[in-house]
């Protein structure tokens, strides 16, 4: 019984901490993954990062378009899912607030509004000229969006070009 409790704690505590520090696990809808791909205009070989990549669906779609897809995830459950069930992506079990994004061409975020604002400052300092940040639902308060993708009854997507 104590082993079961330990295993559950190891799986659930990181998920809870990830939810509190950046966002709870809420996957990007499949229809909105297609919107991301259109907005990102990914070229073969570009590095695409997904911060809090969850089940890896967005990264898998980017990899199918030829991207070098890299995800950061703090939830052990989501990390293990991506590790075993998603092909063509690289997954890091790390805190993305401490990540290095100097080589990023596109960074995708579907986090809390507070986390978007915090990461927006970090990404603006690290990312190279011409790189893109795409936010789902929440804008980055300190940056002006280059484009806002709006669809009826769908969350907005914000495109920022560094």
Residue, then its C-alpha position, 0 to 999 in steps of 0.5 A: x500500500x505504501x508503494x502505491x502511495x509513493x508512486x501516486x505521489x511521484x506522478x501527481x505532485x509534479x503535475x500539481x506543481x506545474x499547474x500552480x506555477x504555470x498552468x494546469x494541463x488543458x490540451x490545445x484543441x486539435x482544430x487549434x493545432x491547425x491554426x497554430x501551424x498556419x500562423x507559425x509558417x514552419x519551415x523544414x529544420x526550424x526549431x519549434x518549442x512548446x512550453x508545457x507541451x502536455x500530451x505533445x500533440x502540437x509538437x507532433x504536428x510541427x515535426x510532421x512539417x519538418x520542424x525540430x520539435x522540442x517540448x518542456x514539461x514539468x508533469x511527470x505523467x505528461x512527460x512519460x506519455x510523450x516519451x513513450x507515445x510521441x515520435x519525432x519530438x524531443x521532450x525535456x522534464x524541466x522548468x521552462x522558466x529556466x530554459x535557453x531559447x536562443x536557438x528557437x525559431x518558434x515558441x508556443x505557449x498555452x499557459x496562465x496569463x501570469x506565466x505568459x507575461x513572465x515568459x514574454x520578457x524572458x523570450x524577448x531577451x533570448x530569442x533571435x531577430x525574426x523568431x516567433x512567439x505564439x500565445x494561445x488564449x492570453x496575450x503577452x501584456x508587455x508586447x504588441x502582437x504582430x497578428x491576432x488570429x480570431x475565429x468565432x467561438x475559439x480562443x484567440x492566438x497571438x503572434x509576436x515577432x522578435 
